[in-house]
Amino acid sequence: MDRPILQELIPIPGVWERIVAVEARLDEVTRSTDEFLTEVAQHLLHAGGKRYRPLVAQVAAELGPDRGDRPVEAGVSVELVHLGSLYHDDVIDEADSRRGRPSVNEKWSNTIAILAGDFLLARASEVAAPLGEAAVALIASTYATLCEGQVAELRYAGGLEHGADGYYQVIGGKTASLIRTSARLGAMTSGADEESIEAISDWAWEMGLVFQMTDDVLDLVADEDFIGKPAGSDIREGVYTLPVLYAAGGPDGDEIRALLGADAPTDQREIDRVIELTVSGGHVDRVVDEAVERIRVAEKAADRIASEELRAILENLDAYLLERVRAARRA
């Protein structure tokens, strides 16, 4: 997480005090009586990460009067779900790196990665349990939605026919659902009123889509130092995101389809050519424009929140996601 920048965008000391507490609790609850399992479970945790989901939970907690341990536990729970899902994703994708270091499946094995991911997901439920039945049910249903999104991505892998609708189905399930849950759980555990909970949930859904859209753009325009994995990784894995789907339907579509072929390309030159055609054809800009429209919808949801200070902070978070793309393109 670009913490110095975000601390300027979110000038609420309590949010950052709780983020520090989230980090301490994550270190605590990912420990096992088995030292090896502790090492594996903390492998990605200690590699860093944006901690965007716990941050959203702490911002949402400002909607209610209870800003103590319960929102912290909410943030810990959603981050554990996120971490556990990454372990499983890397096995499915046969990824060899994550956050600038070897993935768990690459360093150890697929079996170890799956078991460690299960351990993290079990800990997520354990942390959520004291928050009440509604919190546990929300975590469980969200993970089911994540699985649905993953299954959809696997069904569409290597294909170009699912188009924008299929793309949004995937990222809604895999990304936006957990970011919405992060906001919802943060607001719920702080004792926010129902109207505020619904407003922040609607905002977070749209911003979850924008979060993934901008990440997918970064995979095409940023270098490995910026994103922690090789550029074009999605293409190499046969995951064709929205800019590539648009490009495949554009004037350069025949060449792009030939490059992608029946299997995902492994030659970096072919991947670079797909990226070149996608960027030069204006398809990255088109997706950024769609992200801006999503942000406008998110801001309408935020307008239902009474706190002017919090509305301004949500606008800052909106702008932050787009600024990451601009920074990568300037680099």
C-alpha positions as CSV (number, residue, x, y, z in Angstrom):
1,M,0.0,0.0,0.0
2,D,1.3,3.5,-0.9
3,R,0.9,4.5,2.8
4,P,2.4,8.0,2.7
5,I,0.1,9.0,-0.2
6,L,-2.9,7.3,1.4
7,Q,-2.3,8.9,4.7
8,E,-2.6,12.3,3.0
9,L,-5.8,11.2,1.3
10,I,-7.2,9.8,4.6
11,P,-6.3,12.3,7.3
12,I,-8.0,10.4,10.1
13,P,-5.6,9.2,12.8
14,G,-8.0,6.6,14.1
15,V,-8.1,4.8,10.7
16,W,-4.3,4.4,10.7
17,E,-4.1,3.4,14.3
18,R,-6.5,0.6,13.5
19,I,-4.5,-0.4,10.4
20,V,-1.5,-0.8,12.7
21,A,-3.6,-3.0,14.9
22,V,-4.8,-5.0,11.8
23,E,-1.1,-5.7,10.9
24,A,-0.4,-6.9,14.4
25,R,-3.4,-9.1,14.5
26,L,-2.6,-10.6,11.0
27,D,0.8,-11.6,12.3
28,E,-0.8,-13.1,15.4
29,V,-3.6,-15.1,13.8
30,T,-1.5,-16.5,10.9
31,R,0.7,-18.3,13.4
32,S,0.3,-22.0,14.0
33,T,1.7,-24.5,16.5
34,D,3.5,-25.9,13.5
35,E,6.4,-23.6,12.7
36,F,6.5,-24.7,9.0
37,L,2.8,-23.9,8.5
38,T,3.4,-20.5,10.1
39,E,6.3,-19.8,7.7
40,V,4.1,-20.7,4.7
41,A,1.0,-18.9,5.9
42,Q,3.0,-15.7,6.5
43,H,4.9,-15.9,3.2
44,L,2.7,-13.4,1.3
45,L,1.7,-11.5,4.4
46,H,5.3,-10.4,5.0
47,A,5.7,-9.7,1.3
48,G,3.6,-6.6,1.8
49,G,0.5,-5.9,-0.3
50,K,-1.8,-2.9,-0.5
51,R,-4.0,-3.9,2.4
52,Y,-6.8,-2.1,0.5
53,R,-9.5,-4.2,1.9
54,P,-8.7,-3.7,5.6
55,L,-8.3,0.0,4.8
56,V,-11.7,0.2,3.2
57,A,-13.1,-1.5,6.3
58,Q,-11.5,1.1,8.6
59,V,-12.7,4.0,6.6
60,A,-16.3,2.5,6.6
61,A,-16.0,2.1,10.4
62,E,-16.0,5.9,10.6
63,L,-19.7,5.8,9.9
64,G,-20.5,4.4,13.3
65,P,-19.8,5.2,17.0
66,D,-17.8,2.0,17.8
67,R,-14.3,2.4,16.4
68,G,-12.5,-0.1,18.6
69,D,-11.5,-3.7,18.2
70,R,-14.5,-4.9,16.2
71,P,-13.7,-3.0,13.0
72,V,-10.1,-4.2,13.4
73,E,-11.3,-7.8,13.5
74,A,-13.4,-7.1,10.4
75,G,-10.3,-5.8,8.6
76,V,-8.3,-8.9,9.6
77,S,-11.0,-11.3,8.5
78,V,-11.4,-9.8,5.0
79,E,-7.7,-9.7,4.5
80,L,-7.4,-13.3,5.5
81,V,-10.0,-14.3,2.9
82,H,-8.1,-12.3,0.3
83,L,-4.7,-13.9,1.2
84,G,-6.2,-17.4,1.2
85,S,-7.8,-16.9,-2.2
86,L,-4.4,-15.7,-3.6
87,Y,-2.8,-19.0,-2.5
88,H,-5.5,-20.9,-4.3
89,D,-5.4,-18.6,-7.3
90,D,-1.6,-19.1,-7.7
91,V,-2.1,-22.9,-7.8
92,I,-4.9,-22.6,-10.4
93,D,-2.8,-20.2,-12.5
94,E,0.4,-22.0,-12.0
95,A,1.9,-18.7,-11.1
96,D,5.6,-18.6,-10.1
97,S,5.7,-15.2,-8.4
98,R,3.5,-12.9,-6.3
99,R,4.3,-9.5,-4.8
100,G,7.9,-9.7,-6.1
101,R,8.8,-13.0,-4.5
102,P,8.2,-16.7,-5.4
103,S,4.7,-17.8,-5.0
104,V,3.9,-20.4,-2.3
105,N,3.2,-23.1,-4.9
106,E,6.5,-22.3,-6.6
107,K,8.6,-22.3,-3.4
108,W,7.0,-25.3,-1.9
109,S,4.3,-27.2,-3.7
110,N,0.7,-27.0,-4.9
111,T,-0.4,-29.2,-2.0
112,I,1.3,-27.0,0.6
113,A,-0.2,-23.8,-1.1
114,I,-3.8,-25.3,-1.0
115,L,-3.5,-26.4,2.6
116,A,-2.0,-23.0,3.7
117,G,-4.8,-21.2,1.8
118,D,-7.4,-23.4,3.6
119,F,-5.7,-22.5,6.9
120,L,-6.0,-18.8,6.2
121,L,-9.6,-19.1,5.2
122,A,-10.3,-21.1,8.4
123,R,-8.7,-18.3,10.4
124,A,-10.9,-15.8,8.7
125,S,-14.0,-17.5,9.9
126,E,-12.5,-17.9,13.4
127,V,-11.8,-14.1,13.6
128,A,-15.2,-13.3,12.3
129,A,-17.1,-15.6,14.7
130,P,-17.1,-13.2,17.7
131,L,-18.5,-10.4,15.4
132,G,-21.8,-12.2,15.2
133,E,-23.8,-14.5,13.0
134,A,-24.4,-11.8,10.3
135,A,-20.6,-11.3,10.0
136,V,-19.9,-15.0,9.6
137,A,-22.7,-15.4,7.1
138,L,-21.4,-12.4,5.1
139,I,-17.8,-13.8,5.0
140,A,-19.1,-17.2,4.0
141,S,-21.3,-15.9,1.2
142,T,-18.6,-13.7,-0.1
143,Y,-16.2,-16.5,-0.4
144,A,-18.8,-18.5,-2.3
145,T,-19.1,-15.5,-4.7
146,L,-15.3,-15.5,-5.0
147,C,-15.4,-19.1,-6.0
148,E,-18.1,-18.4,-8.6
149,G,-16.0,-15.6,-10.1
150,Q,-13.0,-18.0,-10.3
151,V,-15.0,-20.7,-12.0
152,A,-16.3,-18.1,-14.5
153,E,-12.7,-17.0,-15.2
154,L,-11.7,-20.6,-15.8
155,R,-14.6,-21.2,-18.1
156,Y,-13.6,-18.1,-20.1
157,A,-9.9,-18.7,-20.1
158,G,-8.2,-18.6,-23.5
159,G,-11.4,-17.4,-25.1
160,L,-12.5,-14.0,-26.4
161,E,-16.2,-14.5,-27.0
162,H,-17.4,-13.8,-23.4
163,G,-16.9,-10.1,-24.0
164,A,-17.4,-7.3,-21.5
165,D,-20.4,-9.0,-19.8
166,G,-18.3,-12.0,-19.0
167,Y,-15.4,-9.9,-17.9
168,Y,-17.6,-7.9,-15.4
169,Q,-19.1,-11.2,-14.2
170,V,-15.6,-12.4,-13.3
171,I,-14.3,-9.3,-11.6
172,G,-17.5,-8.7,-9.8
173,G,-17.2,-12.2,-8.2
174,K,-13.4,-12.2,-7.7
175,T,-12.7,-8.7,-6.6
176,A,-15.7,-6.3,-6.2
177,S,-17.6,-8.7,-3.9
178,L,-14.8,-8.8,-1.3
179,I,-14.2,-5.1,-1.4
180,R,-17.9,-4.5,-0.9
181,T,-17.9,-6.9,2.0
182,S,-14.9,-5.1,3.5
183,A,-16.9,-1.8,3.6
184,R,-20.1,-3.5,4.7
185,L,-18.4,-5.3,7.6
186,G,-16.4,-2.3,8.7
187,A,-19.6,-0.2,8.9
188,M,-21.6,-3.0,10.5
189,T,-19.1,-3.6,13.3
190,S,-18.9,0.1,14.1
191,G,-22.6,0.3,14.7
192,A,-23.5,2.4,11.6
193,D,-27.1,2.9,10.7
194,E,-28.6,0.8,7.9
195,E,-28.8,3.6,5.4
196,S,-25.1,4.3,5.8
197,I,-24.2,0.6,5.5
198,E,-26.1,0.4,2.2
199,A,-24.5,3.6,0.9
200,I,-21.0,2.5,1.6
201,S,-21.6,-1.0,0.3
202,D,-22.9,0.5,-3.0
203,W,-19.9,2.8,-3.2
204,A,-17.5,-0.1,-2.5
205,W,-19.0,-2.4,-5.2
206,E,-18.3,0.2,-7.9
207,M,-14.9,0.9,-6.5
208,G,-14.1,-2.8,-6.4
209,L,-14.8,-3.0,-10.1
210,V,-12.6,0.1,-10.7
211,F,-9.9,-1.5,-8.5
212,Q,-9.7,-4.5,-10.8
213,M,-10.1,-2.6,-14.0
214,T,-7.1,-0.4,-13.1
215,D,-5.1,-3.4,-12.0
216,D,-5.8,-5.0,-15.4
217,V,-4.7,-1.9,-17.2
218,L,-1.5,-1.8,-15.1
219,D,-0.8,-5.4,-16.2
220,L,-0.5,-3.9,-19.7
221,V,1.2,-0.6,-19.2
222,A,3.3,-1.0,-16.0
223,D,6.7,-2.6,-15.6
224,E,7.5,-5.5,-13.2
225,D,8.9,-3.2,-10.5
226,F,5.7,-1.3,-10.4
227,I,3.2,-4.3,-10.2
228,G,5.4,-7.0,-8.7
229,K,4.9,-9.4,-11.6
230,P,5.9,-9.5,-15.3
231,A,3.9,-7.2,-17.6
232,G,1.4,-9.2,-19.7
233,S,1.0,-11.9,-17.1
234,D,-2.7,-12.1,-17.7
235,I,-2.2,-12.7,-21.4
236,R,0.4,-15.4,-20.7
237,E,-2.1,-17.1,-18.4
238,G,-4.9,-16.9,-21.0
239,V,-6.9,-14.4,-19.0
240,Y,-7.9,-11.8,-21.5
241,T,-9.1,-8.7,-19.7
242,L,-11.3,-5.9,-20.9
243,P,-8.7,-3.9,-23.0
244,V,-7.7,-7.0,-24.8
245,L,-11.3,-8.1,-25.4
246,Y,-12.0,-4.7,-26.9
247,A,-8.9,-4.9,-29.0
248,A,-9.8,-8.3,-30.3
249,G,-13.1,-6.8,-31.6
250,G,-11.4,-3.8,-33.2
251,P,-9.5,-3.1,-36.4
252,D,-6.5,-5.1,-35.3
253,G,-8.7,-8.0,-34.1
254,D,-7.5,-10.5,-36.8
255,E,-3.8,-10.0,-35.8
256,I,-4.6,-10.2,-32.1
257,R,-6.7,-13.4,-32.5
258,A,-3.9,-14.9,-34.6
259,L,-1.3,-14.0,-31.9
260,L,-3.5,-15.5,-29.1
261,G,-4.3,-18.5,-31.2
262,A,-5.8,-21.6,-29.6
263,D,-3.5,-21.4,-26.5
264,A,-2.2,-18.4,-24.6
265,P,1.1,-17.2,-26.0
266,T,4.3,-17.9,-24.2
267,D,6.6,-16.0,-26.4
268,Q,7.2,-12.6,-24.8
269,R,7.5,-10.9,-28.3
270,E,4.0,-12.1,-29.1
271,I,2.7,-10.9,-25.8
272,D,4.4,-7.5,-26.3
273,R,2.8,-7.2,-29.7
274,V,-0.7,-7.9,-28.3
275,I,0.0,-5.2,-25.7
276,E,1.2,-2.8,-28.3
277,L,-1.9,-3.2,-30.5
278,T,-4.2,-2.9,-27.5
279,V,-2.6,0.3,-26.2
280,S,-2.1,2.0,-29.6
281,G,-5.6,1.1,-30.6
282,G,-7.0,3.2,-27.7
283,H,-8.5,0.3,-25.9
284,V,-6.7,1.0,-22.6
285,D,-8.0,4.6,-22.7
286,R,-11.5,3.2,-23.4
287,V,-11.3,1.1,-20.2
288,V,-9.9,4.0,-18.2
289,D,-12.9,6.1,-19.4
290,E,-15.3,3.3,-18.3
291,A,-13.5,3.3,-14.9
292,V,-14.2,7.0,-14.6
293,E,-17.9,6.4,-15.3
294,R,-17.9,3.8,-12.6
295,I,-16.4,6.3,-10.2
296,R,-19.2,8.7,-11.0
297,V,-21.7,6.0,-10.0
298,A,-19.7,5.4,-6.8
299,E,-19.7,9.1,-5.9
300,K,-23.5,9.1,-6.3
301,A,-23.7,6.4,-3.7
302,A,-21.3,8.3,-1.5
303,D,-23.5,11.3,-1.7
304,R,-26.0,9.4,0.5
305,I,-23.6,9.5,3.4
306,A,-24.2,12.3,5.8
307,S,-20.6,13.0,6.8
308,E,-19.0,15.6,4.4
309,E,-15.5,14.7,5.7
310,L,-16.1,11.0,4.8
311,R,-17.5,11.8,1.4
312,A,-14.4,13.8,0.6
313,I,-12.2,10.8,1.7
314,L,-14.1,8.4,-0.5
315,E,-13.6,10.8,-3.4
316,N,-9.8,10.8,-2.6
317,L,-9.8,7.0,-2.7
318,D,-11.6,7.1,-6.1
319,A,-8.9,9.4,-7.5
320,Y,-6.1,7.3,-6.0
321,L,-7.0,4.2,-8.2
322,L,-6.8,6.3,-11.4
323,E,-3.6,8.0,-10.2
324,R,-1.9,4.6,-10.0
325,V,-2.6,4.1,-13.7
326,R,-1.3,7.6,-14.6
327,A,1.8,7.1,-12.5
328,A,2.6,3.8,-14.3
329,R,2.1,5.3,-17.7
330,R,4.4,8.2,-16.9
331,A,7.1,5.8,-15.6
